[in-house]
Amino acid sequence: MTSRQETVIAVEDGIDIRHIRLPSPLPGTSPDRPAGLNELHYLRYRAVDGPVESADADAVVVMHPGTWAGAQSLDALARTVVRAAAERGSRIEWWSLARRSEGSTDLTGVHAAYATADPGLAIDYYFHGKPLGDKVFEGFRGPGRQRFLTELGLRGVVEDQHEVLVRELPDPEIRRAKVFLGGHSLGGLLAGAYAAWDFDGVPGHELCAGLIAIDTLVGTDPLGLHQRPRARRMADAVHRAAVAGLRRGLIPAATPPGGTALAKMWTLVYILGVAAACESEVESDVLRHLPRTAGWETLLRVLGARRYRDLLRPETSVRGLRLTGAAAFGLATGTPHLPIDALTSSMGRLDGPTAPRTTFPAPRIAHRIPGLRAAVRATFGAPTRVPADRAALYRWRAGGSADLDRLARTLAAGPLATFESYFPMRVHYDLWTALAGARADDLAGHRHAAGAARLPSLHVLGDRASLVPFLLRATRLTPPDCTYATGYRHLDMVTGTDLPGEPVSTAIADFLLAHAIPVAAPESA
C-alpha cells in the first residue's frame, strides 16, 4: 500500500493548490469495484504566505460538493474564500473533499485531450473505442456494473471524512477550534450529518468549530421526527426496505436511475470544457462528432427546441450549428440557454442571432401566472433562448457572476472530478430517511442532532427566485439568519468569479473571522 501523497497542482494568484491522496482500502472484494475507490482524496488550498502546516492555519474549511458534483466543482469558491480571508488578515486553508464514488470517474481522455489541445481525442476514447496508449476506456457502466455503489452510503461518507480529519489533523483540540465543516447543496446536509454523528462516544459537533451551508441546510433533523416513536419506526422500515432493494438489485444503485445517460452527459460537458479551454475562439466540431444515437439526438434537440413539437424534428438538433469552443460550452451549460436552472451557470450568452423558447419546457405564459410563476422560474429559470441562424458562427459574450474560461479549465485540467459519473443512490436513501427519523442499522451513529444544531452556522442561499430558496420557503425551513446572494443561481454559488464584494466568499470569510478560536501554543518544558 502506498503512503500519503501530496502533489502541487498550481501556485496562482497567491494561492497554493495541492492534491492529497490517502490510501484507504475498502474491506472485502468486488469484481466490478473500480480501483479508485480504495483511496481518499481532497484538494488543499492555502495562501502562499500562510502557514505550511494545516494545524497552524487560522481556520480549516472542510467542504463537501453536492449531488453528482466532485471535489473540483468547488475550485472557484475555494480560491475566492482563501483570498477574501487573506484580505482580512486571516490565513486559512480550504479542503474540498472527494467522495469515494468519485473514484469511478475516468478522466484519462479529458486530460489527454487538454494536454494535446485536441478534444477529438476524448470523443474517440469515450465514444468510439479508440485507446490512448495502452489505456482503453472500460465503457459506461450500466445497472449491472453499478452494484459497487450499493454500500457507499451516508455512514461511509461520514466515516471517510472523519478518517481524513484524524489523519491530517490528529489533535482533536485543533479540530475543535479551527475546523469548519460545510458543503454546497447535498454537501451541507452531509456536513450536518457529521456534526450529529457519534465517534466512539464523542459527538461530531465537539470536533469542529462551526458549519457552513452554501445554498442548502446543515441541519439533519429539522422536524425532530426521530423523537416521535411512530415516525421513527416507519422511517427505519423504509430505510431497511430501500437498502434490501439495493442489495438485491431491485432498486437502481445510481442516481438518477436509468442506465448510463447521465454519465455520458457529464462526459460531454468535460469535453466541451476542453473545447472551450483550447478552442475558445475557433469553430468546434465536438457536437458533430458525437455518436448518432437516439439518446444523443434527443439531447441535441433539447438544446435547440423552442416548442415541444421541435423535439420530433431532426433539424432542431444543434449538431450542425457553427459554434466556437466557448459558445458550444456555454450553450450546454449557460443560464440563458439551458432550460434547467439548477444545472446552469451565469457566465454570459451566445453572441449571434437567437430566438426565445415558446412552449418548451414551459409555456412563456406560465412565467406570468400568479401562483405558478415562482415554481416555474425556480425550476426552469428565466425564459431561455436558442440559436436562430444555422449559417452564422456563434461566439460567446462573457458576463454574469461566473467565469467561463475558469470553469472550462477546471473541467479540462483538474486532477479530480468536477462531476461524478456515478453517484450512489444509497447516500440519498440514507440521508432522506435519516431526516425522516430513521436511526437503525447504519444510521445508528446519527445520535447528536440537537448538539449539532447549537454549533455556530452560516447559511448563504442563492437568489430568492432560484430553486433552493423557493423550496425552503415552500416547506417553511428557511433558516432565520440566512444571507442571500442576489442574482446567483444554484451553481453560481460555487462558480462565482473573484469580484470585489463577491457575496458568497465575503460571507464565509467574515464568518470564519468571527468564529475561529485561537489555540494557545503548548508551553515549553
N, C-alpha and C positions, 0 to 999 in steps of 0.2 A: 504494500500500500504506500503510495507516495505521500509526502508530507505537505504541509501547508504551502501554497504558492501565492505570491503577491507580484503582480505584473503591472508595470506602469503603462497606462493606456495613453495618456496625454498630460501635458502640462501647458495649459492655455489660460490666458487672461487671469493669471494669478491663482489658478486652481489646479491642484494635483489630483489626478483621477487614476484610480487603480482598481484592478480586478483581483478579488481574493477568492481563492479556490481551496476548499477544505474537504479532504476525503471523509466520507461518512457512509460506508456501505449499508444498504438495506438488508435486513435479515432475510434468509431464505433465497430461493432462486425462482426465476420465471423465464421461460424460453422467449417470451416476447417483450421482456423488460429492457428498455434502452439502457446502455451502459452509463449514459449521462445522469441517471437517477441516483447513482452511488456517490455523488458529490454535492456539497452545499456551496453556493456562490453568493457573493454580493459585490456591489460596486462601491468603492470608498472615495469620497470627495472631501478635500480639505484645502484650506488656504495654504499657499506655498510658504508663507512666513509664519504659519501656525506651528503648534507642537507636532513633532514627528510621531510620538506615541499617542494612540487614541485616548488612553486614560488621562492624558494631560490636557485634552481639549476642554473648552469651557462647557460644551454640551455635545452629545452624540445623538443625532436624529436617525432612528431606525424605521424605515418605511416599507410598507407592502404595496405592490401595484394592485390594480383592480382585476376583475374577471377578464380572462383572455390576454391580459397585459403581462409583460415581462419586466424585469428589473430595468432594462434600458429605456422603458417608456417614461421613467421619472427623470431622465437626464437633464432636460432643460430646467425643471424646477429645482433639482439638486444644485445646479450651478448658481441659480439666482438666489437661493436661500443662503448658501455659503458666502456669496458676495455681499448680500444685504446684511448678514450678521457681521462681516468684517468691517463694513462701513460704520457699524455701531460699536466697534472696538472689541467685538467678541470673535474668538477663533473657535469655530465649531467643526464637527465632522457630520457628514451625511452618509448613511449607508442605505443603498437600495437593495433590498433582499430579492433573491430569485427563489421561487418555489421549486421543489424537486421536479414537478411536472414540466418545468421549462427545459429540462434536460432531454425531452423528446423532440425538441425543435432542431432540425438540421439546417445550419446556416452556411454550409460549405459552398453552395452555389452562389449565395448572396455575396459572401466575402471574395470569392474568386472573380465574380463579375465586377465588383467595385475595384479590386486591385488592378484589373486589366481595362477598366472603363468600357466594358462590353456587357450590357445587360442580356444580350443574346446567349451568353454562356449559361446564365442562370435559367433561362427559359428552356434551353436544351437539357440541362441537368435535371430539372424538376419535372418537366412535362414531356420530354421526348426521349428519355432514357439514355442520354449520352453521358459517359463517365467524365470525371475530372481527374486526370491521372489514373490512379488505381482505385479511386473512390466512386462508387455507383450509388445513386440515390435508392434507398430501400423501398420507395413508393409511399404513397399516402396511406395511413392506417385506417382501414375500415373497422366497423364494430368488432369483428372477430380478432383484431390485433390491438384492441384498446383495453383489454382486461386488466392490464397492469395499473390502470387508473383507479380500480375499484377500492384499493386500500390506501389511496392518497387522500385522506380526509382532514378534517379540522384538527384532530389531535396531532396528526403528523406535522401539519403546518406550525402549530404552536410549539411542539417539542423541537422541531428543526430550528425555529427562531431562538428558543432557549439554548440549544446547543451552540449556535453561533455566538450568542452573547456570553455564555460561560467560557467558551474557548478564547474569545477575543478580549473580553473584559472580565477576568476571573474574580476580581474583587467585588463582592456584592454591594459594598458601600459606594463604590464608584458608580455602579449601575443605578442604585437607588437615588443618587444625587444628580446624575448627569444624563441618563438615558431617557429620551422621549420617544415613545412608540406612536406610530401612526400609519396612515395609508390613504390612498385615493380610491374612491368608490368602495368595492368589496374590501379593499385593503384596510380601511378604517375599522370595519367590523372584525377583521382578523386580529388587528392590534388590540381591540377591546376584549376579544376572547383571551388573549394572552394575559391581560391585566386581571381577568376574572379566574384564571386557571390556578390550580394548586400544584406546586412543585415540591413534593416531599414535605408537605406541611407548611410551606412558605407561599403565601399568595403572590401572584404575579404583580399585583399593584404595589407590593412592597419592594419590588425590584426595578422600579422605574420612577421617573420624576413627573411624568405627565403624558397626556395623549393628544394627538393631532389628527383631526378628520378633515380631509380635502374632498368636498362635495359628497359627503356621506355622514354617517354617525359612528361613534366609537362605543356607544352603549350596546350591550349584548343581552339586556333584559329590560327593555323599555316599559313593558307592561306588567312585569312581576309575575308572569304566568307560572314560573316554576314553583311559586309558593301556593298555588292552587292545586290541590291533590288531583282533582279530576282532569284538569288541563294537562298536568304533568304526565299522568298515566296515558292519556291519549297521545301526547307528543312522543312519549317513549315507544308506544306501539307503532306509530307511524315511522319513527326512525328505524326501529328494528326491521319493519317490513321493507323499507327502502333499501337498507343495507343487504338484506337477504336477497332482494330482487337484483341488486347489482351483482352480487357474487354468483348468482345463478344465470346471469346473462339475460334476465327478463327485462331489465331496465338499462338503457344506454349508459355507458360508462363516461362518455364525454359530453360536454355541453357546448352548443346545442346538439340534440340528438339528430341522427340522420346521415351518418357516414362522414365523408371527407370534405364536404363543401366549404366549411369554414377554414380548414387548414389550407385548402387551395386558395381561398380568397386572401388570407393573410400572406401567403407566399407571393401572390401577385402584388400586394401592397409593398412588400420588401423590394421586389424587382422594379416597381415604379419608383421607389425611393432611390435605387441605384441609378435609374434613368435620370431622375431629377438632379442627382448629385453629379453625374458625369456628362449628361447631355441637356443641361438646363435650357439652353437657347437653340438647341439643334432638334430638328424633327425626329421624333422617336417612332420606332416600328414595333415596340413591345406589344401593343394590343393586337397588331396584325398577325403576330406570330404565335398567339395563344392557340391551343388545340380547338378544332372546330367541332365542339360537342354541344349537346343541348344545354348543359349546365353553364358553360361559358357564354353561349349565345344569350341565354336568359339574363345573366349579369350585365352583359354589354348593352342589352336593350333597356334594362332598368336605368342605366346611366344616361340613356338618351331619350327616354319616353316622356312625353308630355301628357298623354292620356292612356288609360288602361288598354284601349284597343291597339295602341302603338306597340305593345308587347308582343303582338301577333305578327308584326310587320318586320321582315328582315332588314329593311332599310333604316330602321330605328337604331340598329346597333352602332356603337361608336367605334367599332373595329377599324373602319376605313377612314376615320377623321384624321386630319393633319394636325398633330399636336407636338409641341416641343416636349422634352422630357419633363420640365417643370409643369407644363399645362396638363399632361397626362396624369401626373401625380395629383395635382390639385383637383382635377375633375373627379377623381376617385375618392378623395379624402376631404375636400374643401367644403366649408359650411354653405356657400351659395349654390352648390351643385348637387351634393349627395343628400337625398331626402330622408336621412336617418340622423336626427340631431345628435344623439349621444355618441356617434361614431365619427364626427367631423371635427375639424379644427378651423378656427377663424384666421386664415392666413392669406387672404386676398381673393382674387376672382380671375376668371378667364378674360383675356384681352382679345376680343373678337365678337362677332355677332352672336347674340344669344336670344332665346325665346323663353317665356315663362311656362312652367308646367301648369296645366289647367285642371285636370281631374285626377292625376296620379301624383303621389299616392293618396292625396286627399283633395277634394274639390276646393278651389280657391275660396268659394263662399263659406266653407267650413271655418276659415280663419276669421270670419266676421260674425259668426253666430254666437251670441252670449250663452255661456254655459258649456259650449263646446270649444270655443276659441282657445281657451287656455290649454286644454288637453291636447288639441291638435298642434298647437305651437310647441308645447313641451316635447311631443313625440317626434314631429317631423321638422321642427324649426320653422323659420320664416319661409314663405313660398320660394322655391328654388328655380333655377334656370338651366337650360340645356343648350348646347351648341346648335346654331341655326344655319350654318353655311358649310357645306361639305368640301368646298374648294379652298376656303381660307386656311392659312396656317395660324393656329391658335397659340398664343404665348400666355405667360402668367403675369398678372399685375399684383405685386406684393401689397399687403396691408393687413390690418387686424392685429389681434393680440399674439398670434403665433408666427413663427419664422419658418417658412417652407424650406429654405436651404438647410437650416439646422436640423429640422425633423428628418429631412431626406438623408443627411449624413449620419444621423443617429441610427436610422434603419439600415443603411448600407454598411457602416463600418463598426457598429457597436459589437463588442465581444459577446454580449448576452442578448437574449431575445427581447424585442420590443413587443411582440405579440406571441403568445403561446399557440403552437399548432393544435394542441390537445389539452383542454382544461378539464380537470376531473369533476364530474357531476357530484361525486361524493362530498366535496367541500361544501357545495350548496345544500345538499340534503342535511348534512351535519349542522351547518350554521343556522338554516331556517328552522329546523326542528328544535335546536337549542334556544332560539329566540322564542319559540312557542312553549318552552318549558322543559324540553327533554334533558335528562341528566343521567341516563342509563348507559352502561357499557362504555364505549369510547368517549362519551361525553361526561363521565363521572368526575373528571377533573375540573369541570366548569362549576366551581363552588363559591366564588367570591365576587359575584356581580355587584353586590351592594358596596363593597370596599372599592372596587374599580370605579364606581360612579362618583366617589369622593375625590378622585385624583383631579388636579388642575387639567382642564381640557380646552382645546381650541377647535372650533368648527368654522371652516371657511367654505361657504357654498357659492355655487355659480350664480349667474343672473337669475333673478326671481322668476323669469319666464321659462327657464330651462327645466329639464326633466326632473332632476333630484329635488330641487326646492319645491316644485309642483307636487311631487309625490309626498314629501314631508308635510306640506300644508294639508293635502287631502287626507292624510292619516293622523293629523294633529300631533306629529312627532318633531316638529321644528324645534331645535334647541333654543332656549331663550336668549343665549348670549352669542348667537352666530354672527359672522361677518359675511357680507355678500360681495362678490367680485362682479360688478356691473358689466354686462356685455360679454361675459365669459360663458362658453358652453362647457359641457362635461369634460371633454378632452383638453380644452383650453386651460383648464386648471393645472395641468402638468406640462403643457407645451408653450405656455406664455413666454414672451420674449423678455429680455432684461431691459425694460424701460424704466425711467425714473418713476418712483412711486408704484411700481407693479404691485397690485393688491395682495396676491397670494403670498409671495415671498416676504413682503413687508409685514403682513400679519404674523407669519411664522417667526420671523426674526425678532419681532417685538415680544412675542410670547416667550421665546427662549430666554431673552434677556431678563424678563420679569420672573421666570420660574426656575432657572438653573440654580442649583445650590452649591456654593463654594465648598470644596473639600479641603480640609486642613492637611498640610503636608505632615507625614509621620515625623515624630521627634527623633533626633539622632541620639544614639546611645551615649 
